Amino acid sequence: MNATVVIVLGGLIGAAAGAVFAWLAHGGYEANDAMIGTGFLGALLGALAGAVTVMLRRRQ
């Protein structure tokens, strides 16, 4: 699979997971702000995980 696809998929999965986590964990007060921030951090983490996966696969 292309490295760009893996990194983008990681970012999308991380963003979705972060937004869902914030929606479920936050009590409802400013839930939208929590979803945006946590979704963004999840996207960063997912993209980083995708990049690390690509790097490790290329070393093999």
N, C-alpha and C positions, 0 to 999 in steps of 0.2 A: 504494500500500500504506500502511496505517496506520503512523504513526511508532512507536507502541508495539510493534507486531509486528516492525518492523525492528530496534529496539534489543534486544528479547528474543531474536530469532533471532541477532543478533550475539553476545550474551552466551552463548547455548547453543553456538554454533559455536566460540567462543573457549574455553569451558570444556572442550569435548571435545578440541579441538586441544591445549590445555595439558596435559590429563591423559594423552593419548596420547604427547605429546612426553616428559613426565616418565617414563612407563612404559618407553619405549624407550631413553631416554638415561641413566636412572639404573641403577646396577649391581645393584640388587636389595636393597641395604641401606637400610632405611626407605623403600622405594619408595612405600608408601601415603602417607606424609607428604609426599613429593615430589609425588605426584599431586594431593593435596588442595591444596597451596599453589600449585602451578603451574596447576592447573585454575582456581583462584579468580582468579589474576592474569590468566589467559587470558580468563576471563569479563569481568573489568573492561575489558581491552583491547578485546574484541569489542563490548561495550556502548558503549564510547567511539567505536569505529569506526562503529557503527550510528548513533549520535547525530550524528556529523560528516557521515555520508552524508545523513541527513535534513535537516540544516541546509543542506548544499550544494544539495540538490535543491530546497529551498524558495526559495533565492535565485535560481534560474534562471527 
